[in-house]
Amino acid sequence: MTTTPDDWDVAVKAGDTLSISTTYDTRRASWYESMGLGVVWMYDGPGGKDPFTGPVDQQGVLTHGHLPENDNHGGKPTTTFLNASKAASGPLATTIPIGSFEYGAGDLAANGKIPTVTQGQTITFDNFDATDQNVWHSITACKAPCTASTGIAYPLADADVQFDSGQLGNAGAPTSGSDTWTTPADLAAGTYTYFCRIHPFMRGAFRVVPPPAAGSASAAPK
């Protein structure tokens, strides 16, 4: 994190509009929850450079280096989570409840069968923790098998096929405005793993299966 030098100042006149922003430079994944601290000090007096007549950009001064709480990167092998690609398929599902920090079906910590949805159809997630505990969750695609240990750098929103529910809740920013989210209807057949951006120890999966051939029995594959 950086800040401007102590002697940096910009002249502001009545009617000027000020805007500030913070930027996280990451090449591995997108993180809309990243918090940027932007502080501006203002005083009524002379001095300052006119930004309309000359450059005012400055190279930032580093405020701190690596923090010890960021040492746990995660991503180590673990047996905590089920490898969804090797798990059996469960029944067709239209809804999946989220409660007590668990995905109601397909939670990879439960080591059960993977819920399925026919290609072209959708599954709707209901975050009951939002109403019961005012806790928000997300369904964010991660690269399969998404089973490594949790840390500041794992899981990542780095799946080959991207989807993201936002933070499910109706409490204003940064929540999505809804306790529910529905999977895209155009997903190809395959197994999709996901996690919660807010609570990355939560992992889940669902499987998209081809529609049954004409005249065949409708059943999810093993």
Secondary structure as GFF3:
##gff-version 3
##sequence-region A 1 222
A	DSSP	beta_strand	2	3	.	.	.	ID=ss1
A	DSSP	beta_strand	61	62	.	.	.	ID=ss2
A	DSSP	three_ten_helix	68	70	.	.	.	ID=ss3
A	DSSP	three_ten_helix	84	86	.	.	.	ID=ss4
A	DSSP	beta_strand	89	92	.	.	.	ID=ss5
A	DSSP	beta_strand	95	99	.	.	.	ID=ss6
A	DSSP	beta_strand	102	103	.	.	.	ID=ss7
A	DSSP	beta_strand	114	118	.	.	.	ID=ss8
A	DSSP	beta_strand	124	127	.	.	.	ID=ss9
A	DSSP	alpha_helix	128	132	.	.	.	ID=ss10
A	DSSP	beta_strand	140	141	.	.	.	ID=ss11
A	DSSP	beta_strand	180	182	.	.	.	ID=ss12
A	DSSP	beta_strand	190	195	.	.	.	ID=ss13
A	DSSP	beta_strand	203	209	.	.	.	ID=ss14
###
